[in-house]
Amino acid sequence: MTVQFHDRPLGDSALAQLFGEARSYNGWLDRPVSEAQIEQIHSLLKMGPTSANSQPARFVWCRSQDAKNQLAECAIETNRAKILTAPVCVIIGYDLDFHEELPFLFPHADAKLWFDGNEALRRETGARNSALQGAYLMLAARSLGLDCGPMSGVDLDLVTARFFADQPRCRADWICSIGYGDPASIFPRSPRPEFARFNRIV
Ligand SMILES: Cc1cc2nc3c(=O)[nH]c(=O)nc-3n(C[C@H](O)[C@H](O)[C@H](O)COP(=O)(O)O)c2cc1C
């Protein structure tokens, strides 16, 4: 196996696209997102690290009007249009029994054993790593030229019941609209802390 070293920083334009100028959008341009783009987002996000490569996140991509209607009904009033007008809104959930997939995902150790019979550890690990996967998802979407609108203002029990009915061990955690953001829909950027405020180098 040859590993290519990527030891140079990305250029300013890439950094701006991913971070500096990337925003959370509240409204969307009338421009579709294809199934191929959704699969491309996944092909990138799945490469992000998770503990024991556990990949506990489960994604439901609401692209049809019916699915978006169903999801919007679960949301607080102010989030409804942000779901309905987006080309895609993805539900990020996680599987409490993610360890069942570890023989496939982490074949060089019996990692399933670490989680067997320990639901508390699975819950903690699943929540932590699926949140990471959601972050990878947003960065993947941005790196493909798309914008994101993350939201937790939804009834998660209702979303879980509606969208994971056939996967009773999965739980919805948050949702994220994806598309081409309407610049008219964003507020001025909120303050970000200077380094010393929340960091210590020890
Ligand atoms: C997990 C999560 C939940 C959020 N929930 C909501 C929400 O329910 N409704 C909403 O309008 N914005 C929501 N936001 C958007 C945040 O307010 C926004 O990302 C933050 O203010 C930073 O904005 P910026 O990316 O434009 O700088 C959420 C963001 C995240 C990451």
The ligand as an ORCA input file, in Angstrom:
! r2SCAN-3c Opt
* xyz 0 1
  C     -26.387     20.884     15.784
  C     -26.908     22.211     15.304
  C     -28.233     22.541     15.536
  C     -28.758     23.740     15.042
  N     -30.107     23.971     15.157
  C     -30.650     24.995     14.484
  C     -32.068     25.125     14.386
  O     -32.835     24.305     14.906
  N     -32.553     26.161     13.663
  C     -31.760     27.068     13.040
  O     -32.258     27.970     12.380
  N     -30.407     26.971     13.121
  C     -29.837     25.956     13.803
  N     -28.455     25.803     13.838
  C     -27.620     26.789     13.122
  C     -26.661     27.557     14.056
  O     -27.351     28.578     14.708
  C     -25.496     28.108     13.209
  O     -24.794     26.999     12.684
  C     -24.556     28.982     14.014
  O     -25.212     30.135     14.481
  C     -23.349     29.405     13.193
  O     -23.759     30.096     12.042
  P     -22.744     30.313     10.813
  O     -22.319     28.938     10.376
  O     -23.546     31.009      9.733
  O     -21.617     31.135     11.301
  C     -27.912     24.654     14.353
  C     -26.570     24.311     14.158
  C     -26.069     23.115     14.603
  C     -24.623     22.758     14.310
*
